[in-house]
Every structure is written in C-alpha cells, then in structure tokens.
Amino acid sequence: MLKEYDPVSVKLSGSYIPMTDLEGSSESDDEFNVVSERRPIHSRKEEEESILGTSPVGTEKWRNLFAYWMLGLTNNFAYVIMLSAAHDILSKDFHGGGDDPGNGTASNGSNPRDCNTMSTGTILLADIIPSLIIKAIVPFITFGSHHQRITVVVIACSISFILVGAAVNEVMAIIGVACASLSSGLGEVTFLPYTSNFHRNTVSAWSSGTGGAGVFGALSYAGLTAIGLTPRATVFSMLVVPIIMSLNFWVVLEHPRGKRCCSRNHSYSQELQLEHLESSLTLKEKFRYVPRLLKFMIPLGIVYIGEYLINQGLMELVYFPSLSWLDHHEQYRWYQVIYQVGVMISRSSVHCFQIHHIWITSVLQWVNVILFLSTAITAWIGSIWVVFILIIWEGLLGGAAYVNTFYRIAMEVPQSHKHFAMSITTLADTTGIAIAGVIAIPVHNLICDLPL
C-alpha cells in the first residue's frame, strides 16, 4: 500500500526519504529546491506523472505525438536506406567498376541466378552488429544524458551517409553502414525508454514513425534512383534526415516540466527526480528482472529472425528476369518498399487491433520463410505480384509483433521497471536480425551454387 507521502521522494544514500521528513530542514530545501507541502496521492501512476509533468491518463499533446512520430521516422531512416541500397552497394556498379547511372542494369557475373559475390546479409550484419552491442550495454550501464546521446546519434547518422555516398570500395561502404547501425541503435535505446516520461500513446507514435521510416526510406531510395539519380547522389541527399531529427528532439518535443532537456531553467531537483524514476534499479535487480521479460523478447526475436532471413537472404534471389519494366536491382528496391508498407500499416494499427499472443506472429512468419526459401530454390512462383502479396504480409506480421510487444510492456510492466524493460526488449529484435544475417550469408551462397 502506497503511504501518504508527498509525490516526490528524494534518493539519499540508497534510501528514500519522504518530503514530510524533510520539513523544517532549510538545508534540504535549499539543496534540492523542493516543496514540502503534503498533497493527496491517488495512485502510483499519478504520483509519477505529477513528478514528470506529463499529460494525464488518456491524453498526450499533439506536438509530442508528432515529435515522437518524426523521431521514429528519422531514427530508422539511415538503417532502412542502407538495407534498400544493399544490392547496389555490393554490386560492381557502385564502386570500383564505375558509377551506376541509377538504373542498375549491369549483371553480377555469369551465374544464371544473377547473384552478387557477397550476400546482402553482409550489409545486414554491418547494419545491425553495432546496434546489437549498444543495446546489450546501455540498459545495464547508463552513460550520458539524453541530449548528449542524441548528439552522438545525429553525428553518426550524418557520417554514415557521407561514407557510403563517397565509398570507393566495399570496406568504406560497410564502415558507413556500421555508423548508421550505431546511430539507430543508440537512438532506439534512448528515444524508446524516454517514452516512459510521457503517455503510453507516444509508444504507438514512435512505432508508427519507425514504420514510416521503412516506407519513406525505401520509397525515396527507389524513387530517386528511378528518376535518374545515381545511388551515390541519392545517399548524399539523405543528409537532411539528421537535421530533421535534431529539430524534433530539441525544438518540437516538449520535455518533462515543459523544459528542454538542456535548458538552464531545468532545475537540479527536477533532474534528480527524473534520474530517480529512470535509474533506481540496481544492476543486480535488472539482471533478476530479465527472465520476466522473456515472454516479450523470445517471440519478438523469433519473428525477426524469420523476417530478416527473408529480406536479406532470400528476397534478392527471388528474381524475375523476364520482366522488361524492372531489372534485378529495381526488383529488389521495390521489394523493400512493399515490405515497409506492410510494416508501417501494422505498426500504426495497435489502437485498432491488438495481438495478445505474440507467438502467433512467430509461427506465421516462419511459414513465410518456407515459402520464400522454396521459391528462391525452385522459382515455383511465376508472378511477381504473388511475391508482392507475400512480402506485404511478411511486413504486416513483423510490424505487428514489434508494436504489440512494446505496447504490452507499456500496459503491463510497473512504472519503476518500464524504462529498463523498454531498453532491454529492443535487444530481442536486434539479436534476431543479427542471427538472420549470420544465417543469410551461407544460405545465399548455397542457393547461388545450385543450378536453376
């Protein structure tokens, strides 16, 4: 039972002292700038919302919802661009062998399957391993303030576009892709847990924005190359993305208490109260709580293994050479667009349709893996339109697993553990993607060695 203490308790020497115990202490009042008036407390959630200055239950300011949608969009944009450009980055037209005029008409060798020497799974690994490392460390060892982390995110995102756009060999391009991974990974473990300071609707806004990143990222890359821009020029044009991210975090988003995260008016007491809510768990408590989160993490990870095995291991091998209106490069680009449309739709659907048993999406996604594997080997699907339908279904399942997982965490996990739960669960999808990348490379090589 919550005792009738003032909403703010100050953490001193590992213990929590109610404000009533600080009354009469001028030293404490001066140091922490707190008000020791007793106020009625109705619930723990209201207590935390009172501390944070967030909107009441059931509402959130439109500017914050918009800001979080845009942050989801811009945080995942570089990641999506690198995956959409994966087939181009690994082709001889992108580096070394000359600059592709944008159509990507050159073939990659004499193999009848028109395989690249390296699987796009290579790009996937470069686009996920740095993110995996960040997500494994940050939930347990917090470092830097939110605005310091976001500064790193913006810089890494900018560097990624510059390196890939200027790449003269595969190594330089892969380093650029790794910078994009670092940016998106650090951004996710910063932005997503930060939603615990707002109404839970910001989770769905973030998820919808990440889905939008898939569509707008893949569509912008496919569209700009289709109208004649080279892949290099298209990548350079994406440098506007980190600028948009900066504006939304530092200008549009209304931080707790209505103060910007780096405002001089943000008092020490407010910083202390936020730090208490976000970091009160010890390292031992965090490790002990992880098993309770496995019911969210395991199904999500399984979905993502299947999803990205399809996207970066099998999708490039589902090729229709008889099409006169789309060559191999273009088919791969539009596969990515269609997949991302499915992801965006499902990530925006949690208020209309909720899935309580995430494992269902895991089973259905692996049915898709079997279908794509069989057609990559035998080419039994004769129409690209059937593949388009399967791809959008794949995206719907992946997006649904993601948004419903984090929405359930927002609904079911206690506020005191929510920040950590959000951070560590992001590790599940990233681990799944990394495993998919490892599997995709040998699968690609085995299929490419088979006769068509």
C-alpha positions as CSV (number, residue, x, y, z in Angstrom):
1,M,0.0,0.0,0.0
2,L,1.4,3.4,-1.0
3,K,2.0,5.6,2.0
4,E,0.6,9.1,2.0
5,Y,3.8,10.8,1.3
6,D,4.4,13.7,-1.0
7,P,4.8,12.7,-4.7
8,V,8.5,13.2,-4.7
9,S,10.8,11.1,-2.6
10,V,14.5,12.0,-2.7
11,K,17.1,9.3,-3.0
12,L,19.8,9.7,-0.4
13,S,22.5,7.1,0.3
14,G,20.4,4.4,-1.2
15,S,17.2,5.1,0.8
16,Y,14.1,7.1,0.0
17,I,13.1,9.9,2.4
18,P,9.5,11.3,2.1
19,M,9.2,15.0,1.9
20,T,7.4,15.1,5.2
21,D,10.7,14.0,6.8
22,L,12.5,17.0,5.2
23,E,10.1,19.6,6.5
24,G,11.8,22.1,8.7
25,S,15.2,21.4,7.2
26,S,16.3,24.6,5.5
27,E,19.4,22.9,4.3
28,S,17.4,20.2,2.5
29,D,15.1,22.8,1.0
30,D,18.0,24.9,-0.3
31,E,19.8,21.9,-1.8
32,F,17.0,20.2,-3.5
33,N,14.6,23.1,-4.1
34,V,11.6,21.0,-3.2
35,V,8.3,21.9,-1.7
36,S,7.4,20.0,1.4
37,E,3.7,20.5,1.2
38,R,1.6,17.3,1.7
39,R,-0.7,16.5,-1.2
40,P,-3.2,13.7,-1.6
41,I,-1.9,10.8,-3.7
42,H,-4.4,8.7,-5.6
43,S,-2.2,6.2,-7.3
44,R,1.5,5.4,-8.0
45,K,1.0,6.3,-11.7
46,E,-0.5,9.7,-10.8
47,E,2.5,10.2,-8.4
48,E,5.0,9.6,-11.2
49,E,3.0,11.8,-13.7
50,S,3.0,14.6,-11.1
51,I,6.8,14.3,-10.9
52,L,7.3,14.2,-14.6
53,G,4.8,16.9,-15.5
54,T,3.3,14.6,-18.2
55,S,-0.2,14.6,-19.5
56,P,-3.0,12.9,-17.6
57,V,-4.1,9.4,-18.4
58,G,-5.7,9.1,-21.8
59,T,-4.2,12.2,-23.4
60,E,-0.9,13.5,-24.8
61,K,-0.2,16.7,-26.5
62,W,-0.3,16.5,-30.3
63,R,3.2,18.2,-30.6
64,N,4.7,15.3,-28.5
65,L,2.9,12.7,-30.6
66,F,4.1,14.4,-33.8
67,A,7.6,14.7,-32.4
68,Y,7.8,11.1,-31.5
69,W,6.4,10.0,-34.9
70,M,9.1,12.1,-36.5
71,L,11.8,10.8,-34.2
72,G,10.8,7.2,-35.0
73,L,10.9,8.1,-38.7
74,T,14.3,9.8,-38.7
75,N,16.0,7.3,-36.2
76,N,15.4,4.3,-38.5
77,F,15.8,6.2,-41.8
78,A,19.5,5.6,-42.3
79,Y,19.1,1.9,-41.3
80,V,16.4,1.5,-44.0
81,I,18.4,3.3,-46.6
82,M,21.4,1.0,-46.1
83,L,19.2,-2.1,-46.5
84,S,17.4,-0.7,-49.5
85,A,20.8,0.1,-51.1
86,A,22.4,-3.2,-50.1
87,H,22.1,-4.8,-53.5
88,D,23.6,-1.7,-55.1
89,I,26.4,-1.3,-52.5
90,L,27.6,-4.8,-53.2
91,S,27.4,-4.6,-56.9
92,K,30.4,-3.6,-59.2
93,D,28.4,-0.6,-60.4
94,F,28.5,1.1,-57.0
95,H,32.3,1.2,-56.5
96,G,35.4,0.1,-58.3
97,G,33.7,-0.7,-61.6
98,G,32.2,2.7,-62.2
99,D,29.2,4.7,-61.1
100,D,25.8,3.3,-61.8
101,P,23.6,5.8,-63.7
102,G,20.7,4.8,-61.4
103,N,19.1,2.0,-63.3
104,G,21.4,-0.7,-62.1
105,T,21.2,-2.7,-65.4
106,A,24.5,-4.4,-65.1
107,S,24.6,-8.1,-64.2
108,N,26.8,-9.5,-61.4
109,G,28.6,-12.4,-63.1
110,S,27.6,-15.2,-65.3
111,N,25.6,-17.1,-62.7
112,P,22.0,-17.7,-64.1
113,R,20.6,-16.6,-60.7
114,D,22.4,-13.2,-61.2
115,C,23.9,-13.4,-57.7
116,N,26.2,-10.8,-56.1
117,T,29.5,-12.1,-55.0
118,M,28.5,-11.2,-51.4
119,S,25.1,-11.7,-49.9
120,T,23.1,-8.7,-48.8
121,G,23.3,-10.4,-45.4
122,T,26.8,-8.9,-45.2
123,I,25.2,-5.4,-45.3
124,L,22.6,-6.6,-42.8
125,L,25.3,-7.6,-40.3
126,A,27.1,-4.3,-40.7
127,D,23.8,-2.6,-40.2
128,I,23.0,-4.5,-37.0
129,I,26.0,-5.6,-35.0
130,P,27.0,-2.1,-33.7
131,S,23.3,-1.6,-32.8
132,L,23.3,-5.0,-31.0
133,I,26.4,-4.1,-28.9
134,I,24.8,-0.7,-27.9
135,K,21.5,-2.4,-26.9
136,A,23.3,-5.0,-24.9
137,I,25.3,-2.4,-22.9
138,V,23.2,0.7,-22.4
139,P,20.2,-0.8,-20.5
140,F,22.6,-2.0,-17.8
141,I,25.3,0.7,-17.8
142,T,23.7,4.1,-18.4
143,F,26.0,6.8,-19.7
144,G,25.5,10.4,-20.8
145,S,22.3,12.5,-20.7
146,H,19.6,12.2,-23.3
147,H,20.8,15.3,-25.2
148,Q,24.4,14.0,-25.2
149,R,23.3,10.6,-26.6
150,I,21.2,12.3,-29.3
151,T,24.1,14.4,-30.3
152,V,26.1,11.2,-30.9
153,V,23.1,9.8,-32.8
154,V,22.9,12.8,-35.1
155,I,26.7,12.9,-35.8
156,A,26.9,9.1,-36.5
157,C,23.9,9.3,-38.8
158,S,25.5,12.1,-40.8
159,I,28.8,10.3,-41.1
160,S,27.1,7.1,-42.3
161,F,25.6,8.9,-45.4
162,I,28.8,10.6,-46.2
163,L,30.9,7.5,-46.0
164,V,28.5,5.4,-48.1
165,G,28.0,8.1,-50.6
166,A,31.7,8.6,-51.1
167,A,32.7,5.0,-50.8
168,V,35.5,3.8,-53.2
169,N,35.4,0.2,-52.0
170,E,33.3,-2.2,-50.1
171,V,35.2,-1.7,-46.8
172,M,34.5,2.0,-46.8
173,A,30.8,1.5,-47.6
174,I,30.5,-1.2,-44.8
175,I,32.0,1.2,-42.3
176,G,29.4,3.8,-43.3
177,V,26.7,1.2,-42.8
178,A,28.1,0.4,-39.4
179,C,27.8,4.1,-38.4
180,A,24.1,4.0,-39.4
181,S,23.7,1.0,-37.2
182,L,25.4,2.8,-34.3
183,S,23.1,5.8,-34.8
184,S,19.8,3.8,-35.0
185,G,20.7,1.5,-32.1
186,L,21.7,4.3,-29.7
187,G,18.7,6.3,-30.8
188,E,16.3,3.4,-30.1
189,V,17.6,2.7,-26.6
190,T,17.4,6.4,-25.9
191,F,14.1,7.5,-27.5
192,L,12.0,4.5,-26.7
193,P,12.7,4.3,-22.9
194,Y,12.2,8.1,-22.8
195,T,8.5,7.5,-23.7
196,S,8.1,6.3,-20.1
197,N,8.1,10.1,-19.3
198,F,5.0,10.6,-21.4
199,H,1.7,8.9,-22.0
200,R,1.8,5.4,-23.5
201,N,0.4,6.7,-26.8
202,T,3.9,8.0,-27.6
203,V,4.9,4.3,-27.9
204,S,2.5,3.8,-30.7
205,A,3.5,7.2,-32.3
206,W,7.2,6.0,-32.2
207,S,6.3,2.6,-33.6
208,S,4.3,4.2,-36.4
209,G,7.1,6.5,-37.2
210,T,9.6,3.7,-37.4
211,G,7.2,2.0,-39.8
212,G,7.0,5.3,-41.8
213,A,10.8,5.3,-41.9
214,G,10.6,2.0,-43.8
215,V,8.2,3.2,-46.3
216,F,9.6,6.7,-46.9
217,G,13.2,5.5,-46.7
218,A,12.7,2.6,-49.2
219,L,10.4,4.6,-51.4
220,S,12.7,7.7,-51.5
221,Y,15.7,5.5,-52.5
222,A,13.8,3.5,-55.1
223,G,12.0,6.6,-56.4
224,L,15.1,8.9,-56.7
225,T,17.1,6.2,-58.4
226,A,14.2,5.5,-60.8
227,I,14.1,9.1,-61.9
228,G,17.8,9.2,-62.8
229,L,19.8,10.0,-59.6
230,T,22.8,7.7,-59.0
231,P,22.8,5.6,-55.9
232,R,25.6,7.8,-54.6
233,A,23.7,11.1,-55.1
234,T,20.6,9.5,-53.6
235,V,22.5,8.6,-50.4
236,F,24.1,12.1,-50.2
237,S,20.6,13.7,-50.4
238,M,19.6,11.9,-47.2
239,L,21.8,14.2,-45.1
240,V,18.7,16.3,-44.4
241,V,17.5,13.5,-42.2
242,P,19.7,14.1,-39.1
243,I,18.8,17.8,-39.3
244,I,15.1,16.9,-39.1
245,M,15.8,14.6,-36.1
246,S,17.6,17.4,-34.3
247,L,14.8,19.9,-34.8
248,N,12.2,17.4,-33.5
249,F,14.1,16.4,-30.4
250,W,15.4,19.8,-29.3
251,V,12.6,22.1,-30.6
252,V,9.3,20.3,-31.2
253,L,9.3,17.7,-28.3
254,E,8.1,19.2,-25.0
255,H,10.3,17.6,-22.4
256,P,9.0,16.9,-18.8
257,R,8.1,20.1,-16.9
258,G,7.9,21.9,-20.2
259,K,11.7,22.4,-20.2
260,R,14.0,21.5,-23.0
261,C,16.4,18.7,-21.9
262,C,19.3,21.1,-21.9
263,S,17.6,24.2,-20.6
264,R,19.3,26.2,-18.0
265,N,15.9,26.6,-16.3
266,H,15.8,22.8,-15.8
267,S,16.3,22.8,-12.0
268,Y,18.5,20.4,-10.2
269,S,15.6,19.0,-8.3
270,Q,13.7,18.1,-11.5
271,E,16.8,16.4,-12.9
272,L,17.1,14.5,-9.6
273,Q,13.5,13.3,-9.8
274,L,13.8,12.2,-13.4
275,E,17.0,10.3,-12.6
276,H,15.3,8.6,-9.7
277,L,12.5,7.3,-11.9
278,E,14.8,6.1,-14.7
279,S,17.8,4.7,-12.7
280,S,16.6,3.5,-9.4
281,L,17.1,-0.2,-10.3
282,T,20.4,-1.7,-9.3
283,L,22.4,-3.8,-11.8
284,K,21.5,-6.9,-9.8
285,E,17.8,-6.0,-9.9
286,K,18.0,-5.5,-13.6
287,F,19.5,-8.9,-14.3
288,R,17.0,-10.6,-12.0
289,Y,14.1,-8.9,-13.8
290,V,15.2,-10.1,-17.3
291,P,13.5,-13.5,-17.1
292,R,10.2,-11.9,-16.6
293,L,10.6,-10.1,-19.9
294,L,11.4,-13.2,-21.9
295,K,7.7,-13.7,-22.7
296,F,8.0,-10.5,-24.7
297,M,11.6,-10.9,-26.0
298,I,11.6,-14.5,-27.3
299,P,8.6,-14.3,-29.7
300,L,9.8,-10.9,-31.0
301,G,13.3,-12.3,-31.6
302,I,11.9,-15.4,-33.5
303,V,9.7,-13.2,-35.7
304,Y,12.7,-11.0,-36.6
305,I,15.0,-14.0,-37.4
306,G,12.5,-15.2,-40.0
307,E,11.7,-11.7,-41.3
308,Y,15.3,-10.7,-42.0
309,L,16.3,-14.1,-43.3
310,I,13.7,-13.4,-46.0
311,N,14.7,-9.8,-46.5
312,Q,18.4,-10.1,-46.7
313,G,19.0,-13.8,-47.5
314,L,16.2,-14.9,-49.8
315,M,14.5,-11.8,-51.3
316,E,17.4,-10.9,-53.6
317,L,17.2,-14.5,-55.0
318,V,13.6,-14.2,-55.9
319,Y,14.2,-12.7,-59.4
320,F,12.1,-12.4,-62.5
321,P,14.4,-11.9,-65.5
322,S,11.6,-11.9,-68.0
323,L,10.2,-8.6,-66.7
324,S,11.0,-5.8,-69.1
325,W,9.9,-2.9,-66.7
326,L,12.1,-3.9,-63.7
327,D,15.6,-5.2,-63.7
328,H,17.2,-7.1,-60.8
329,H,18.3,-4.0,-58.9
330,E,14.9,-2.4,-59.2
331,Q,13.0,-5.5,-58.3
332,Y,15.0,-5.7,-55.0
333,R,14.4,-2.0,-54.3
334,W,10.6,-2.3,-54.8
335,Y,10.5,-5.4,-52.7
336,Q,11.9,-3.3,-49.9
337,V,9.3,-0.6,-50.4
338,I,6.4,-3.1,-50.4
339,Y,7.7,-4.8,-47.3
340,Q,8.0,-1.4,-45.5
341,V,4.4,-0.5,-46.4
342,G,3.2,-3.6,-44.6
343,V,5.4,-2.7,-41.6
344,M,4.1,0.8,-41.4
345,I,0.4,-0.3,-41.6
346,S,0.8,-2.8,-38.8
347,R,2.9,-0.6,-36.6
348,S,0.2,2.1,-36.8
349,S,-2.7,-0.3,-36.0
350,V,-2.3,-1.0,-32.3
351,H,-5.3,1.2,-31.3
352,C,-7.5,-0.6,-33.9
353,F,-6.3,-4.2,-33.5
354,Q,-4.2,-5.7,-30.7
355,I,-2.5,-9.1,-30.5
356,H,-2.0,-10.6,-27.1
357,H,-0.3,-13.8,-28.1
358,I,2.8,-12.6,-30.0
359,W,3.9,-16.2,-30.7
360,I,1.2,-16.4,-33.3
361,T,3.2,-13.9,-35.5
362,S,6.3,-16.0,-35.0
363,V,4.6,-19.2,-36.4
364,L,3.1,-17.3,-39.4
365,Q,6.4,-15.6,-40.2
366,W,8.3,-18.9,-40.4
367,V,5.6,-20.2,-42.8
368,N,6.7,-17.3,-45.0
369,V,10.3,-18.4,-44.6
370,I,9.4,-21.8,-46.0
371,L,7.6,-20.2,-48.9
372,F,10.4,-17.8,-49.9
373,L,13.1,-20.5,-49.4
374,S,11.3,-22.9,-51.7
375,T,10.7,-20.3,-54.4
376,A,14.3,-19.0,-54.2
377,I,15.5,-22.5,-55.0
378,T,12.9,-23.7,-57.5
379,A,11.3,-20.5,-58.8
380,W,7.8,-22.1,-58.4
381,I,6.1,-18.7,-58.1
382,G,5.6,-17.5,-61.6
383,S,4.3,-14.0,-60.9
384,I,6.0,-11.1,-59.2
385,W,2.5,-9.9,-58.0
386,V,2.2,-13.0,-55.8
387,V,5.6,-12.2,-54.3
388,F,4.4,-8.7,-53.7
389,I,1.5,-10.0,-51.7
390,L,3.7,-12.3,-49.7
391,I,6.1,-9.5,-48.9
392,I,3.5,-7.1,-47.7
393,W,2.1,-10.0,-45.5
394,E,5.6,-10.5,-44.1
395,G,5.8,-6.8,-43.3
396,L,2.4,-6.8,-41.6
397,L,3.5,-9.7,-39.3
398,G,6.8,-8.1,-38.4
399,G,5.3,-4.7,-37.6
400,A,2.5,-6.2,-35.6
401,A,5.0,-8.2,-33.4
402,Y,7.0,-5.1,-32.7
403,V,4.3,-2.6,-31.8
404,N,2.2,-5.1,-29.8
405,T,5.3,-6.2,-27.8
406,F,6.1,-2.7,-26.7
407,Y,2.5,-1.7,-26.2
408,R,2.1,-4.7,-23.9
409,I,5.1,-3.6,-21.9
410,A,3.7,-0.1,-21.6
411,M,0.5,-1.6,-20.3
412,E,1.7,-4.4,-18.1
413,V,5.2,-3.6,-16.7
414,P,5.3,-1.5,-13.5
415,Q,6.4,2.1,-14.0
416,S,9.5,1.5,-11.8
417,H,10.7,-1.2,-14.3
418,K,9.3,0.2,-17.5
419,H,12.3,2.2,-18.6
420,F,14.6,-0.8,-18.3
421,A,12.1,-3.2,-19.8
422,M,11.7,-0.9,-22.9
423,S,15.5,-0.7,-23.3
424,I,16.4,-4.4,-22.9
425,T,13.5,-5.7,-25.1
426,T,14.9,-3.7,-28.0
427,L,17.8,-6.2,-27.8
428,A,15.4,-9.0,-28.8
429,D,14.7,-7.8,-32.3
430,T,18.3,-6.7,-32.9
431,T,19.6,-10.1,-31.8
432,G,17.1,-11.8,-34.1
433,I,18.2,-9.6,-37.0
434,A,21.9,-10.4,-36.3
435,I,21.2,-14.2,-36.2
436,A,19.3,-13.8,-39.5
437,G,22.3,-12.0,-41.1
438,V,24.6,-14.9,-40.0
439,I,22.3,-17.5,-41.5
440,A,21.6,-15.5,-44.6
441,I,25.2,-15.5,-45.9
442,P,25.7,-19.3,-46.2
443,V,22.1,-19.8,-47.4
444,H,22.8,-17.2,-50.2
445,N,26.0,-19.0,-51.2
446,L,24.4,-22.4,-51.2
447,I,21.4,-21.4,-53.3
448,C,23.7,-19.4,-55.7
449,D,25.7,-22.6,-56.3
450,L,22.6,-24.6,-57.3
451,P,21.6,-25.0,-60.9
452,L,18.5,-23.0,-61.9
